[in-house]
Amino acid sequence: MKLENYHPTPKIQYPLRMEHELHNRFQYISKKTRIPMSTLGRLGITKFIEEIESKGITTVLKEMETY
């Protein structure tokens, strides 16, 4: 018998546009780590939002400029 997980609210799909090079890197990491791209995307977005909430958008954007 297969166990199925039901959530009170469904997950929302969001189309995300990115540069081809970023997509290649994303796919490479997903394949290398065997972590689905949707999971990596959720983790990355969650971390980014948490940083904005804790540090503020100005600080986070300034930190990103250093890369």
N, C-alpha and C positions, 0 to 999 in steps of 0.2 A: 504494500500500500504506500502510495506516494504522499509525503507530508507537504502540504501547501501552506504558504504564509499569506494571510489576508491582512491588509492594512485598513484601518478605518478611513483613511483618505488615500486615493491613488497617487502614484508618483506622476509628476508632470514632465512631459518631454519638451525640451527647449532646443530649437535648432541653433547651432553655434557656428558662426563663420570665422575661419582662421586662415592665415597664410599657409600655402602649401608646405613650406619648410617646417612650420610649427606642427602641422598635421603629421608629417613624416616622423618628427621627433616623438610626438605623442604615440603614434603607432609602435615605434621602436621600443619605447619604454613599456608600453602595454604588453607587447609580445615577450620582451626580456623578463619582465617581472611576473608575467601570467596574471596580471590584474586587469580586469576589463576596463576599457576606456571610460565607460560610464561611471565606474567606481572611482577611477583616478580623477575624472572631472569633478565629481561630487566632493571628493577630498580636497582638491585644489580650491574650488570655489568656497567651500566651508572655511578653509584656513584663511583665504583672502578676506572674506567678510569678517571673520573674527579679528583679524589684524586691524581692519578699518574701524571696527567697533571699539577696540581697546586703545589704539594709537591715534586714530583720527585719519581722515582721508588725506590731508595735506602731508603728514609725516610719511604715510605709506607710499604716496606717489613720489615724494622726494627720494625715498629709499630705492624705489624702482628705477629712478633716473641714474643711479650709480651703476647699474648693470650694463 
